[in-house]
């Protein structure tokens, strides 16, 4: 089908543009685009057989331009999708790396905390055959120890009973650590502190296969009820002044328990540490100031810190007020 003929404005005068098999063909040249035909017409080189042919070519050129724009938009959308997927992969990789870094940092912090607690031990102290260091504590019990033991406190004895329950003897107090389901603390743990001046005795009771270490105070008297499988608030598993042990360990624990009893009786550890103020020390501190309000304040501080029992506090206060 004849589309147009080149006029005298170009050296191609007389050449024709045909449309065959859905393509435009320039005589003596070959395949051309519909956009080329429109450009030749814009330059004034073409003679059209009739105006409708010119309008048809223009419409076809516009349709081709729309198709090209659509193809470009599709290509851009595809490129953006690929870029978005690549960015998503990078973000996931970064998040994964950050999570791995956070886990590694958490492990390091836990290891440092464990090492910090372990560094408080005195390896050259005569701790006796029943002693186990804090390094043997694990899981929730270890975390309880890390949270409950101050950086200035010394660990003299640490006895580990059943299910990780532990008795830790510090400078001026006994610490009982309990964690887990049997202790009545499934999702956490309990740490109970007993100042030595409040302890009246430490006993070991034996059963057929198990035993229990009992800390006697004015508030806690008597033994726990039941055996290994007994649960509840009156069992050795949950009572704050008891830790259940394997019966055969009782003999091995006894030397360390004897050291604790000696500390309770004398107020001094065998290695010479004496953190508890004695009544004479209290009098010296209180009498160092002549102001009654300051004396009462000093006395109250000693009482709150565990340096005085309730009875001792009441006696010194009565003496000052008398």
ABEGO torsion letter per residue (X at the ends): XBABBBBAABAABGBBBBBBGGBBBBBGAEBBBAAAAAAAAAAGABBBABAAAAAAAAAAAAAAAAAAAAAAAAAAAAAAAAAAAAAAAAAAAAAAAAAAAAAAAAAAAAAAAAAAAAAABBAABBAEAABBBAAABBEAAAAAAAAABBAABBBABBBBBBGGBBBBBBAABBBBBBBEAAAGBAABBBBBBBBAAABAEBBBBBBAABBBBBBBBAABBEBBBEBAABBEAABAAABAABBBBBAAAAAAAAAAAAAAAAAAAAGBBAAGBBABBBAAAAAAAAAABABAAAAAAAAAAAAAAGABBAAAAAAAAAAAAX
